[in-house]
Amino acid sequence: MITCRFAGLTVAADPRYPYYERLVRDYRCDGAPDLTLSVTEAELLAEDAGKNAGADLGILEALALYRKLSLALPAYGGLFLHAACLSVDGCGVAVTAPSGVGKSTHAALWKELLGERCEIVNGDKPLIRRGEDGRFYGYGTPFCGKEGWQRNTAVPLTAIVLLERGAHDEVVPTSPAEAFPLLYAATLPPRDEAGLRLLLPLLSSLAASVRLYRARCTPRPSAAALCYRTIFEKESSL
Amino acid sequence: MKRRSGFVLETVGGDTYAVAVTAEAAGVGSMVKLNPTAATLFALLETETDTEALVAALMEKYEVTKEVAERDVAAFVAALGEAKLLD
């Protein structure tokens, strides 16, 4: 059994293939698990689709385990968010967008702009979970997209940026009600009503507890600079 | 009449979203945005309900005239029908 700490929870799994153990090496821990994951052969093979079609069985197994964890998380006050989660001077910024819009490019521009002040907590698939202090935190996990950007760390979320492509850079605040469908589209929706009844209130709490922005952005450095200024203008005059 | 089942309602700010449990339940996407009146009617239509009960509910909750309530109910029921969300 392999035990890891993900999103503040102790998570056990007993994988068939060695890939998972290598993948999670920075996240290993001891102790009694909060939850134990297992996947069936059918669930593993179900991952063999889309951009993961033809991937190694170990990779498919790891993805199936992460899906299981993500779907179980709302019962523990957490959720999966398809986003790049940045830590900017210790403040969490999750940049979410559908695949192919340019999350990674945008995250790289923040790094370029801020250097060591900006750390990529998870480049593609962070977990978000409410802490004991009531705030939502973005967590690094080893499941993080092809760039491999991840750190075993957590950052309190300050803002969520809903990223779209634009001909010009434009970043405007938005409301929880407006953001809700886009946030929902960035989660992993449960397949049953009980799961949805846990996820939806959590998602609306998340939307109400962070600053939300719609960003229409070019893939140029000016985009990250405008986002940064719009989110942190009170904190800094960069 | 009764609406299709398989939705979970969540109110965010002033809007209520009816989120489909499965993609098939919605037929119109994964969620439907409802204003407060529509959210009231959508919730009532989870179980078998008639037009009179819907009209009465709107008159009581929003203190509107019977004519206004009837018009709102008719429009919403028609919209549900068009979206194929009525059983």
Contacts between the chains, C-beta under 8 A, distances in Angstrom:
chain1	res1	chain2	res2	distance
A	175	B	13	5.6
A	176	B	12	5.1
A	176	B	13	5.2
A	177	B	12	4.7
A	177	B	13	3.4
A	177	B	14	6.3
A	177	B	15	4.3
A	180	B	10	7.6
A	180	B	12	4.6
A	180	B	15	7.6
A	180	B	17	6.0
A	181	B	17	7.0
A	181	B	30	8.0
A	181	B	31	5.9
A	181	B	33	7.5
A	184	B	17	7.8
A	184	B	19	6.8
A	184	B	30	7.0
A	184	B	31	6.7
A	185	B	30	7.4
A	189	B	19	8.0
A	189	B	30	7.2
A	191	B	21	7.6
A	191	B	22	7.0
A	192	B	21	6.7
A	193	B	6	7.4
A	193	B	8	6.2
A	193	B	21	5.0
A	196	B	8	4.5
A	196	B	19	6.2
A	196	B	21	5.7
A	197	B	8	5.6
A	200	B	8	5.9
A	200	B	10	3.9
A	200	B	17	7.9
A	200	B	19	6.1
A	201	B	10	6.7
A	203	B	10	7.6
A	204	B	10	5.8
A	204	B	11	7.6
A	204	B	12	4.6
A	207	B	12	6.3
A	208	B	12	7.9
